[in-house]
Amino acid sequence: LESGSIVPGGGAVETALHIYLEEFAGTVGSREQLAIGEFAQALLIIPKTLAVNAAKDSSELVAQLRSRHALSQRIKDGDANEDEKSIAKKKNYKNYGLDLTKGKVVDEIKAGVLEPSMSKIRQLKSAVEACISIMRIDTMIKLDPEQRGEGDDGHGH
């Protein structure tokens, strides 16, 4: 807890980033849009894996989590309708993550499921660095078809 700050656990941060990046991807060029969109999808692996490892329905839980975070961001951006605003006044959806004991989405701050923000930042930086390294690999090694033998099926048999 070097920084003294915390973030909600249970996949809340990853889901919020996923929603934000999906929205942001639509504002950039096509090549960048694809990379950002794929990274946004990859972030959902965290809550999906948490749910699967707890033997819960990951599709349903992640869908609920996404809808709450999407609503939270619409309200923040001023795009929510009056019904959504009244619902959100009662709930702090930006803190929602997975409660795997009960099999539902909850406010992780109230539930006491917390992570140090520095740890989360380091995890995300490492993930981004890995993505950048993979994207820099722009050559593909391919065996020249002329180098294969007569009966060679390409599998070493």
C-alpha positions as CSV (number, residue, x, y, z in Angstrom):
1,L,0.0,0.0,0.0
2,E,2.8,2.4,-0.9
3,S,0.5,4.9,-2.5
4,G,-2.1,4.6,0.2
5,S,-4.9,4.3,-2.3
6,I,-7.1,1.4,-3.2
7,V,-9.4,0.3,-6.0
8,P,-12.4,-2.1,-5.9
9,G,-11.6,-5.8,-6.7
10,G,-13.6,-8.5,-8.3
11,G,-12.9,-7.4,-11.8
12,A,-14.3,-3.9,-11.3
13,V,-11.3,-2.0,-12.6
14,E,-10.9,-4.3,-15.6
15,T,-14.6,-4.0,-16.5
16,A,-14.6,-0.2,-16.2
17,L,-11.5,0.0,-18.4
18,H,-13.1,-2.3,-20.9
19,I,-16.2,-0.1,-21.2
20,Y,-14.1,3.1,-21.5
21,L,-11.7,1.6,-24.1
22,E,-14.6,0.3,-26.2
23,E,-16.0,3.8,-26.3
24,F,-12.6,5.3,-27.0
25,A,-11.8,2.9,-29.8
26,G,-14.6,4.4,-31.8
27,T,-12.9,7.8,-31.8
28,V,-9.6,6.6,-33.4
29,G,-8.4,5.4,-36.8
30,S,-9.2,1.9,-38.0
31,R,-5.8,0.2,-37.3
32,E,-5.6,1.6,-33.8
33,Q,-9.3,0.9,-33.2
34,L,-8.8,-2.8,-33.7
35,A,-5.9,-2.9,-31.3
36,I,-7.7,-0.9,-28.6
37,G,-10.9,-3.0,-29.1
38,E,-9.0,-6.3,-28.7
39,F,-7.2,-5.0,-25.6
40,A,-10.6,-4.0,-24.2
41,Q,-11.9,-7.5,-24.8
42,A,-8.8,-9.0,-23.2
43,L,-9.5,-7.1,-20.0
44,L,-12.7,-9.0,-19.5
45,I,-10.7,-12.2,-19.2
46,I,-10.1,-11.3,-15.5
47,P,-13.8,-11.2,-14.4
48,K,-14.6,-14.1,-16.7
49,T,-11.8,-16.3,-15.2
50,L,-12.8,-15.3,-11.7
51,A,-16.4,-16.5,-12.4
52,V,-15.3,-19.7,-14.1
53,N,-12.9,-20.6,-11.3
54,A,-15.7,-20.1,-8.8
55,A,-18.0,-22.4,-10.9
56,K,-20.4,-19.5,-11.7
57,D,-22.1,-18.5,-14.9
58,S,-19.4,-16.2,-16.3
59,S,-21.5,-15.0,-19.3
60,E,-24.4,-13.8,-17.1
61,L,-22.2,-12.3,-14.4
62,V,-19.9,-10.5,-16.8
63,A,-23.0,-9.2,-18.7
64,Q,-24.4,-7.8,-15.5
65,L,-21.1,-6.2,-14.6
66,R,-20.7,-4.7,-18.0
67,S,-24.2,-3.2,-17.9
68,R,-23.6,-1.6,-14.5
69,H,-20.2,-0.1,-15.6
70,A,-21.7,1.1,-18.9
71,L,-24.4,2.9,-17.0
72,S,-21.9,4.4,-14.6
73,Q,-19.9,5.8,-17.5
74,R,-23.0,7.1,-19.3
75,I,-23.9,9.0,-16.1
76,K,-20.4,10.4,-15.8
77,D,-20.5,11.5,-19.4
78,G,-23.9,13.0,-19.0
79,D,-25.5,10.6,-21.5
80,A,-27.9,8.9,-19.1
81,N,-31.7,9.3,-19.1
82,E,-33.6,10.4,-16.0
83,D,-34.6,6.8,-15.1
84,E,-30.9,5.7,-15.2
85,K,-29.9,8.7,-13.2
86,S,-32.4,7.9,-10.4
87,I,-31.3,4.3,-10.3
88,A,-27.7,5.3,-10.1
89,K,-28.2,7.7,-7.3
90,K,-28.9,4.7,-5.1
91,K,-26.0,2.7,-6.4
92,N,-22.3,3.4,-7.0
93,Y,-21.9,1.2,-10.0
94,K,-18.3,2.2,-10.7
95,N,-17.3,0.1,-7.7
96,Y,-19.2,-3.0,-8.8
97,G,-17.4,-6.3,-9.2
98,L,-18.1,-9.9,-8.7
99,D,-19.1,-11.5,-5.4
100,L,-18.2,-15.1,-6.2
101,T,-19.6,-16.4,-2.9
102,K,-23.1,-15.2,-3.6
103,G,-22.7,-15.4,-7.4
104,K,-23.8,-11.8,-8.1
105,V,-22.4,-8.3,-8.7
106,V,-21.9,-6.0,-5.7
107,D,-20.3,-2.8,-4.6
108,E,-16.8,-4.1,-3.8
109,I,-15.9,-1.2,-1.6
110,K,-18.8,-1.9,0.7
111,A,-18.0,-5.6,0.5
112,G,-14.4,-4.9,1.5
113,V,-12.9,-6.5,-1.6
114,L,-10.1,-4.1,-2.3
115,E,-6.8,-4.0,-4.2
116,P,-3.9,-1.6,-3.8
117,S,-4.0,0.8,-6.7
118,M,-0.2,0.5,-7.3
119,S,-0.5,-3.2,-7.7
120,K,-3.3,-2.8,-10.2
121,I,-1.3,-0.1,-12.1
122,R,1.7,-2.4,-12.3
123,Q,-0.4,-5.3,-13.6
124,L,-2.0,-3.2,-16.3
125,K,1.4,-1.7,-17.3
126,S,2.8,-5.2,-17.6
127,A,-0.1,-6.3,-19.8
128,V,0.2,-3.3,-22.1
129,E,4.0,-3.9,-22.4
130,A,3.3,-7.5,-23.4
131,C,0.8,-6.4,-26.0
132,I,3.2,-3.8,-27.4
133,S,5.9,-6.5,-27.7
134,I,3.6,-8.9,-29.5
135,M,2.4,-6.2,-31.9
136,R,6.0,-5.3,-32.7
137,I,6.5,-8.7,-34.1
138,D,5.6,-7.9,-37.7
139,T,7.4,-10.6,-39.6
140,M,6.2,-14.2,-40.0
141,I,8.7,-17.0,-40.5
142,K,7.5,-19.2,-43.3
143,L,9.1,-22.3,-44.9
144,D,9.7,-21.9,-48.6
145,P,7.6,-24.6,-50.4
146,E,10.5,-25.4,-52.7
147,Q,12.6,-26.5,-49.7
148,R,10.2,-29.3,-48.8
149,G,11.0,-32.9,-49.9
150,E,8.8,-34.9,-52.3
151,G,6.8,-36.9,-49.7
152,D,7.0,-34.2,-47.0
153,D,3.6,-33.2,-45.8
154,G,5.1,-30.4,-43.7
155,H,4.6,-32.2,-40.4
156,G,7.9,-34.0,-40.3
157,H,6.4,-37.4,-41.2
